[in-house]
Amino acid sequence: MTNQLLIQPELHLRDGRTVRSIGDAIALLREHEARPGVDARDEVLHRLERARTDDERREAVDLFLGWAEELDLLMPPPEITRQHG
């Protein structure tokens, strides 16, 4: 099932949650209220839900990653934190 496909490496959110699968990403997107003209939440959500091929899934996850970065939802990866901290 598409929603159970893993996202590697997993994404750590500033609120303490971890996004490990496309299903996790979809759940996070559904929690966020759309801000018309401000972000691409709906487009990202629909791309994740409709992705059928590996290429479509990769593209959808990349869009999700860009959206999450734009909203500053992600923690830096642990290895980057250790190197600079």
C-alpha positions in Angstrom: 0.0 0.0 0.0 1.4 3.4 -1.0 0.8 5.0 2.4 3.1 2.5 4.1 6.0 3.2 1.9 9.0 4.4 3.9 10.6 7.7 3.7 14.4 7.3 4.1 16.0 8.9 6.0 13.1 9.5 8.3 12.2 13.1 9.0 12.3 14.5 12.5 9.9 17.4 13.2 10.4 20.2 15.6 7.3 19.1 17.6 9.0 15.7 18.4 7.2 13.6 15.9 8.9 11.6 13.2 7.7 11.1 9.6 8.7 7.6 8.5 6.2 6.9 5.7 4.0 8.5 3.0 1.1 7.8 5.3 2.8 9.9 8.1 3.4 12.7 5.6 -0.3 12.7 4.5 -1.5 12.7 8.1 0.8 15.8 8.8 -0.5 17.6 5.8 -4.1 16.9 6.8 -3.5 18.5 10.2 -2.2 21.7 8.7 -4.8 24.3 7.7 -4.4 25.4 4.1 -3.3 28.9 3.7 -4.4 30.0 0.2 -1.7 31.7 -1.8 0.9 31.1 0.9 1.8 27.4 0.6 1.2 24.4 -1.6 -0.3 22.1 1.0 -3.2 20.9 -1.1 -1.0 20.2 -4.1 1.5 18.3 -2.0 -1.3 16.3 -0.3 -2.9 15.3 -3.6 0.5 14.3 -5.2 1.2 12.0 -2.2 -2.2 10.5 -2.3 -2.2 9.9 -6.1 1.4 8.7 -6.5 1.5 5.3 -8.1 5.0 4.8 -9.5 8.3 5.0 -7.7 9.1 8.2 -9.7 5.8 9.8 -8.7 6.4 8.8 -5.1 9.9 10.3 -5.1 8.6 13.5 -6.6 5.8 13.7 -4.1 8.1 13.1 -1.2 10.4 15.8 -2.5 7.5 18.2 -2.7 6.5 17.3 0.8 10.1 17.9 2.0 10.2 21.3 0.4 6.8 22.2 1.9 8.0 21.1 5.4 11.2 23.0 5.1 9.4 26.2 3.9 7.3 26.1 7.1 10.4 25.3 9.2 8.8 22.1 10.5 12.0 19.9 10.3 14.8 19.4 12.8 18.3 19.2 11.3 19.5 15.7 10.9 21.3 14.4 14.0 24.6 14.1 12.2 24.5 17.7 11.3 23.6 18.7 14.8 26.5 16.8 16.2 29.0 18.3 13.8 28.0 21.9 14.5 26.9 21.5 18.1 
